[in-house]
Amino acid sequence: MKYTQLGRTGLKVSRLVLGTMNFGPQTNEADSHAIMDAALDAGLNFYDTANVYGWGENKGRTEEIIGTWFAQGGGRRDKVVLATKVYGSMSREGDTWPNEDRLSALNIRRAVEASLKRLRTDHIDLYQFHHVDRRTPFEEIWQAVDVLIQQGKILYAGSSNFPGYKIAQANEKAARRGMVGLVSEQCLYNLSERRAEMEVIPAAQEYGLGVIPWSPLHGGLLGGVIKKEVQGGRRASGRSADALAVTSVRAQIQAYEDLLDKHGLEPGETALAWLLTRPGVTGPIVGPRTVEQLESALRAVELELGEEVLAGLDEVFPGPGPSPEAFAW
């Protein structure tokens, strides 16, 4: 497994991030534990979750599954860089109550305590703001984070789904308090969705944040959906099906799969490997539902893409161009 540092921190993390969103809703506890064991055996040490994962009436279930895995011992917790998130309401439907969501100091304090209990640990390595909270000033957010760091309950703070200007704003406010500020940004970024290159990634690089792309296969669209249709009669589902219904998108995905077929490459592995070539990227999040899917993702870390392939990918999926030139009319 290849490793890198997370932004400007001293944390050494794997170049793939194990996303746990499917643990609970899609993958049962035993299989989730098997995936985490296999990931750890392969050298993956960066595990990402969120307090709301499990969804609906099962919010928090994913953190609980990770907690029971830690409880098995064997040094599991000490070997993992653990990241979770706060923002969404943890109330059950019909039982919403004020101050049970967003980034108020009160909710941050409550959410940390609840996550620690579910995760069966005494600290969270990377505590991430799941979304921007335009109602709460960063002065309040950083005061709450500072207390938690002093208490040893969290080590670092990160953001998710932040625009570039909010990354700048958050870190300027933190600097005035003498704090480290955000050390990572988790953003939507893949071959098919490259707008993060305009503001988010430049801001992250300027402030020393590691970039952690989510949805690296764009909801499965970059995982060989057309090829699977032809070979096995499998239909794309969800966002992939909606996107492929648009003729222009289908033509683009066909061109992508044809390019990789020409070079003997697998689509999903290539999409991940491409992200690992991008400036500022720490590692993409993979969300395997099975051990086999994890093994496929792991192969991407060792995959070296040649200049011809990289140029072909840019031709099929042209990015916005360098910033600030990308903003020119």
C-alpha positions as CSV (number, residue, x, y, z in Angstrom):
1,M,0.0,0.0,0.0
2,K,1.2,3.5,-0.8
3,Y,1.0,6.2,1.8
4,T,1.1,10.0,2.0
5,Q,0.6,12.7,4.6
6,L,-2.8,14.2,5.2
7,G,-2.4,17.8,4.2
8,R,0.0,19.7,6.4
9,T,-0.5,17.3,9.4
10,G,1.9,14.7,10.5
11,L,-0.6,11.9,9.8
12,K,0.5,9.2,7.5
13,V,-2.5,7.8,5.6
14,S,-3.1,5.3,2.9
15,R,-3.7,6.6,-0.6
16,L,-7.2,5.0,-0.6
17,V,-9.8,5.9,2.0
18,L,-12.2,3.2,3.2
19,G,-15.7,4.7,3.0
20,T,-18.2,2.9,5.3
21,M,-21.5,4.4,4.0
22,N,-22.7,1.0,2.9
23,F,-22.1,-0.6,6.3
24,G,-25.6,-1.3,7.7
25,P,-27.8,-0.2,4.8
26,Q,-26.2,-2.4,2.1
27,T,-23.7,-4.7,4.0
28,N,-24.5,-6.5,7.2
29,E,-22.3,-6.3,10.3
30,A,-20.4,-9.5,9.8
31,D,-19.5,-8.7,6.1
32,S,-18.6,-5.1,7.1
33,H,-16.2,-6.5,9.7
34,A,-14.7,-8.8,7.0
35,I,-14.2,-5.8,4.7
36,M,-12.5,-3.8,7.4
37,D,-10.2,-6.7,8.3
38,A,-9.3,-7.2,4.7
39,A,-8.6,-3.5,4.3
40,L,-6.4,-3.4,7.4
41,D,-4.5,-6.5,6.1
42,A,-3.9,-4.7,2.8
43,G,-2.5,-1.7,4.6
44,L,-5.5,0.7,4.4
45,N,-5.4,2.7,7.5
46,F,-7.7,5.7,6.8
47,Y,-11.4,4.9,7.5
48,D,-14.2,7.4,6.9
49,T,-17.7,7.5,8.2
50,A,-20.4,10.0,9.5
51,N,-22.8,10.1,12.3
52,V,-25.8,10.0,10.0
53,Y,-24.7,6.9,8.1
54,G,-27.2,4.1,8.4
55,W,-29.8,6.6,7.4
56,G,-33.5,6.9,8.2
57,E,-34.5,5.2,11.4
58,N,-31.0,3.6,11.5
59,K,-28.9,6.7,11.8
60,G,-25.7,5.9,13.7
61,R,-25.8,2.3,12.7
62,T,-22.6,2.5,10.6
63,E,-20.6,4.0,13.5
64,E,-21.9,1.2,15.8
65,I,-20.7,-1.4,13.3
66,I,-17.2,0.2,13.3
67,G,-17.4,0.3,17.1
68,T,-18.1,-3.4,17.4
69,W,-15.2,-4.0,15.1
70,F,-12.8,-2.0,17.3
71,A,-14.1,-3.9,20.3
72,Q,-12.7,-7.1,18.9
73,G,-9.2,-5.8,19.8
74,G,-6.1,-6.8,18.0
75,G,-4.9,-3.2,17.8
76,R,-7.6,-2.3,15.4
77,R,-8.3,1.1,16.8
78,D,-4.6,2.0,17.1
79,K,-3.9,1.1,13.5
80,V,-6.7,3.2,12.0
81,V,-6.9,6.9,11.3
82,L,-10.6,7.4,12.1
83,A,-12.7,10.1,10.5
84,T,-16.3,10.9,11.1
85,K,-18.6,13.8,10.4
86,V,-21.2,16.1,12.1
87,Y,-24.0,18.3,10.6
88,G,-27.2,16.3,9.9
89,S,-30.0,15.8,12.4
90,M,-29.8,12.6,14.3
91,S,-33.5,12.9,15.4
92,R,-35.9,10.2,14.2
93,E,-38.6,11.3,11.8
94,G,-41.3,13.2,13.7
95,D,-39.1,13.7,16.7
96,T,-37.1,16.8,15.6
97,W,-35.9,19.1,18.3
98,P,-34.0,22.4,18.1
99,N,-30.2,22.3,18.2
100,E,-30.0,18.7,17.0
101,D,-28.3,19.5,13.7
102,R,-25.8,21.8,12.1
103,L,-22.7,23.2,13.7
104,S,-23.7,25.1,16.8
105,A,-21.3,24.6,19.7
106,L,-24.1,22.7,21.5
107,N,-24.7,20.2,18.7
108,I,-21.0,19.7,18.1
109,R,-20.5,18.9,21.7
110,R,-23.5,16.5,21.8
111,A,-22.6,14.9,18.5
112,V,-19.0,14.2,19.5
113,E,-20.1,12.5,22.7
114,A,-22.6,10.3,20.8
115,S,-20.2,9.3,18.1
116,L,-17.5,8.4,20.6
117,K,-20.0,6.1,22.4
118,R,-21.1,4.4,19.1
119,L,-17.6,4.1,17.9
120,R,-16.4,2.7,21.2
121,T,-13.3,4.9,21.3
122,D,-12.0,7.8,23.4
123,H,-11.0,10.0,20.5
124,I,-11.7,10.8,16.8
125,D,-8.7,11.5,14.6
126,L,-10.4,13.7,12.0
127,Y,-13.7,15.4,12.8
128,Q,-15.3,16.8,9.7
129,F,-18.0,19.4,9.1
130,H,-20.3,17.5,6.7
131,H,-21.7,20.7,5.1
132,V,-21.4,24.5,5.4
133,D,-23.5,26.0,8.2
134,R,-24.4,29.5,7.2
135,R,-26.2,30.2,10.4
136,T,-23.3,29.6,12.7
137,P,-20.2,31.8,12.7
138,F,-16.8,30.2,12.5
139,E,-15.8,31.9,15.7
140,E,-18.3,29.7,17.5
141,I,-17.4,26.5,15.6
142,W,-13.7,26.9,16.3
143,Q,-14.3,27.7,20.0
144,A,-16.2,24.3,20.2
145,V,-13.4,22.5,18.3
146,D,-10.7,24.1,20.5
147,V,-12.4,22.7,23.6
148,L,-12.7,19.2,22.2
149,I,-9.0,19.2,21.1
150,Q,-8.0,20.3,24.6
151,Q,-10.1,17.5,26.0
152,G,-8.4,15.0,23.7
153,K,-11.7,14.0,22.1
154,I,-10.7,15.0,18.6
155,L,-7.2,15.7,17.0
156,Y,-7.9,17.5,13.7
157,A,-10.9,19.2,12.0
158,G,-11.8,18.9,8.3
159,S,-14.5,20.0,6.0
160,S,-16.8,18.3,3.5
161,N,-18.7,19.9,0.6
162,F,-17.2,23.4,1.3
163,P,-16.7,25.9,-1.6
164,G,-13.3,27.4,-1.9
165,Y,-14.2,30.7,-0.3
166,K,-15.5,28.9,2.8
167,I,-12.3,27.0,3.1
168,A,-10.4,30.3,3.1
169,Q,-12.8,31.9,5.5
170,A,-12.7,29.0,8.0
171,N,-8.9,28.9,8.0
172,E,-8.5,32.7,8.3
173,K,-10.8,32.7,11.3
174,A,-8.8,29.7,12.8
175,A,-5.5,31.5,12.3
176,R,-6.7,34.5,14.3
177,R,-7.3,32.1,17.2
178,G,-3.8,30.5,16.8
179,M,-5.4,27.2,15.6
180,V,-4.4,24.8,12.9
181,G,-7.8,25.1,11.2
182,L,-9.1,22.7,8.6
183,V,-6.6,20.0,7.5
184,S,-8.7,18.3,4.8
185,E,-11.6,18.8,2.4
186,Q,-13.9,16.0,1.3
187,C,-15.4,17.0,-2.1
188,L,-17.2,15.6,-5.1
189,Y,-14.4,15.0,-7.6
190,N,-14.0,12.5,-10.4
191,L,-13.3,12.3,-14.2
192,S,-16.9,13.2,-15.0
193,E,-17.2,16.0,-12.4
194,R,-14.1,18.2,-12.3
195,R,-15.5,21.6,-11.2
196,A,-13.5,21.2,-7.9
197,E,-10.4,22.1,-9.9
198,M,-11.7,25.6,-10.3
199,E,-11.8,26.8,-6.7
200,V,-12.0,24.0,-4.1
201,I,-8.7,22.3,-4.9
202,P,-6.7,25.5,-5.4
203,A,-8.0,26.8,-2.0
204,A,-7.2,23.5,-0.4
205,Q,-3.6,23.6,-1.8
206,E,-3.2,27.2,-0.7
207,Y,-4.1,26.4,2.9
208,G,-2.4,23.0,3.1
209,L,-5.5,20.8,3.1
210,G,-5.5,17.3,1.9
211,V,-8.2,16.6,-0.7
212,I,-10.4,13.5,-0.2
213,P,-12.6,13.0,-3.2
214,W,-16.0,11.2,-2.7
215,S,-17.9,9.4,-5.4
216,P,-14.8,8.7,-7.5
217,L,-16.9,6.5,-9.9
218,H,-19.6,9.2,-10.1
219,G,-22.3,6.9,-8.7
220,G,-21.1,4.0,-10.8
221,L,-21.1,5.8,-14.1
222,L,-17.3,5.4,-14.4
223,G,-17.3,1.8,-13.4
224,G,-18.0,0.2,-16.8
225,V,-21.8,0.4,-16.9
226,I,-22.1,0.0,-20.7
227,K,-19.7,-2.8,-20.8
228,K,-21.6,-4.6,-18.0
229,E,-24.9,-4.1,-20.0
230,V,-23.4,-5.8,-23.0
231,Q,-21.6,-8.6,-21.2
232,G,-24.1,-9.5,-18.5
233,G,-27.3,-7.8,-19.3
234,R,-27.0,-5.7,-16.1
235,R,-28.8,-2.4,-16.2
236,A,-27.3,0.7,-14.6
237,S,-29.3,1.9,-11.6
238,G,-30.0,5.2,-9.8
239,R,-28.0,8.2,-10.9
240,S,-26.1,6.1,-13.5
241,A,-29.3,5.1,-15.2
242,D,-30.6,8.7,-15.3
243,A,-27.3,10.0,-16.7
244,L,-27.0,7.3,-19.4
245,A,-30.5,8.2,-20.6
246,V,-29.0,11.4,-21.9
247,T,-27.5,10.6,-25.3
248,S,-24.5,13.0,-25.0
249,V,-23.5,11.4,-21.7
250,R,-23.9,7.9,-23.0
251,A,-21.7,8.8,-26.0
252,Q,-19.0,10.2,-23.6
253,I,-19.1,7.1,-21.4
254,Q,-18.9,4.9,-24.5
255,A,-15.8,6.8,-25.6
256,Y,-14.3,6.4,-22.1
257,E,-14.9,2.6,-22.1
258,D,-13.6,2.3,-25.7
259,L,-10.4,4.1,-24.7
260,L,-9.7,1.9,-21.7
261,D,-10.6,-1.3,-23.7
262,K,-8.0,-0.3,-26.2
263,H,-5.3,-0.1,-23.5
264,G,-6.6,-3.2,-21.6
265,L,-7.6,-1.2,-18.5
266,E,-10.6,-1.7,-16.2
267,P,-12.9,1.4,-15.9
268,G,-13.3,1.5,-12.2
269,E,-9.7,1.0,-11.4
270,T,-8.7,3.6,-14.0
271,A,-11.0,6.2,-12.5
272,L,-9.4,5.7,-9.1
273,A,-5.9,5.7,-10.5
274,W,-6.6,8.9,-12.4
275,L,-7.5,10.7,-9.1
276,L,-4.3,9.5,-7.6
277,T,-2.4,11.5,-10.3
278,R,-4.2,14.7,-9.5
279,P,-2.4,17.5,-7.7
280,G,-3.4,17.9,-4.0
281,V,-5.4,14.6,-3.8
282,T,-4.7,12.6,-0.6
283,G,-6.8,9.6,-1.7
284,P,-10.3,8.9,-3.0
285,I,-13.0,7.3,-0.9
286,V,-14.0,3.8,-1.9
287,G,-17.2,2.4,-0.5
288,P,-17.1,-1.4,-1.1
289,R,-20.1,-3.5,-0.4
290,T,-18.0,-6.7,-0.7
291,V,-14.4,-7.9,-0.2
292,E,-14.2,-8.4,-3.9
293,Q,-15.0,-4.8,-4.6
294,L,-12.4,-3.8,-2.1
295,E,-9.8,-5.9,-3.9
296,S,-10.6,-4.2,-7.2
297,A,-10.1,-0.8,-5.6
298,L,-6.8,-1.8,-4.1
299,R,-5.4,-2.7,-7.5
300,A,-5.9,1.0,-8.5
301,V,-3.2,2.1,-6.1
302,E,-0.5,0.2,-8.0
303,L,-1.8,1.1,-11.5
304,E,0.4,3.5,-13.4
305,L,-1.4,5.4,-16.2
306,G,0.8,6.3,-19.2
307,E,0.8,9.7,-20.9
308,E,-1.3,8.5,-23.8
309,V,-4.0,7.2,-21.5
310,L,-4.0,10.4,-19.4
311,A,-4.2,12.6,-22.6
312,G,-7.1,10.4,-23.8
313,L,-8.9,10.8,-20.5
314,D,-8.5,14.6,-20.7
315,E,-9.9,14.5,-24.3
316,V,-13.0,12.5,-23.2
317,F,-13.5,14.4,-20.0
318,P,-12.0,17.9,-20.5
319,G,-11.6,19.7,-17.2
320,P,-12.4,23.4,-16.7
321,G,-8.8,24.4,-17.1
322,P,-6.4,26.1,-14.7
323,S,-7.7,28.7,-12.3
324,P,-8.2,31.6,-12.6
325,E,-8.2,31.2,-16.4
326,A,-11.1,28.8,-16.1
327,F,-13.3,31.7,-15.1
328,A,-12.7,33.7,-18.3
329,W,-15.6,34.0,-20.7
